[in-house]
Amino acid sequence: MAQEQVEEYLETIYDLESRDGSAKTTAIAKCLKIAPASVTEVLKSLSDKGFVQYEPYRGATLTEEGKKIAGTIKRKHRLLEVFLTDVLKLNREKVHDEACRMEHTISEETEDALCRMLDAPAHCPHGSPISPCNKGVGSCAECDGAGNTGMPLVIRDKKIIPITDLRPEQKGRIAFIRGDCKVVQRLSDLGLTLGTNVSVLKKAPMGGPVEISVRRTKLAVDHAIAENIFIEPPLLGEL
């Protein structure tokens, strides 16, 4: 099976699993516009390769390896959509299909260069979140500096999530801040620095402020700022 086909399947399963909890054969077939019988054969092959867990009549879910590949493709796709919309000024209705054709061909180096050129966007033109890179850096400014040296960057070995994904009473440790030096300094002035333990107290609806506790201080942080603060997986107890 061609790598592009593998990536298309994994990306489709990623989307369906995020929405429905698993990817049914009929749903995959509808998205990819192919026969369900063909999808079944491919899912068996992907299962053999360790990319998905597949159960007949119940659908498929991604393994950790499958999620890693799909997440990489999804990040490239959404960065390309921003590039096509903001830089090349293509019609927003056309950028999805164009990005689908390009996402399988750009290298990791090009992906990183796109992210730096676009100032690490948080969302694609359609409002979907763009995940941070998997480099072992603390901020975009640090990534930019390392990228300019031409030296390879260490890969982050732990999953990180935006603080906006936490539920009230959940806690975590700040591991990455998306933004340049000014953003990092502004958050630092609030006590939100790398390695700091934080907990979510309250989340306002409709993208309102997120109330967090940091160093025994309560802060109401704008949602657009909070979603650029990434933490290691949350803990329900004391850190």
Protein Blocks (a to p, Z undefined) as FASTA:
>chain_A
ZZklmmmmmmmmmmmmmmnopacfklmmmmnopafklmmmmmmmmmmnopaccdehibpc
ddfklmmmmmmmmmmmmmmmmmmmmmnopafklmmmmmmmmmmmpcfklmmmmmmmnopp
abdfkopacdddfbdcfbfklmmmmmmnopacdddfbdcddfklpcehiacddfbdcddf
klmmmmmmnopaghiacddfbdcehhiacdddeehiacdddfklmmmpccddddfbdZZ
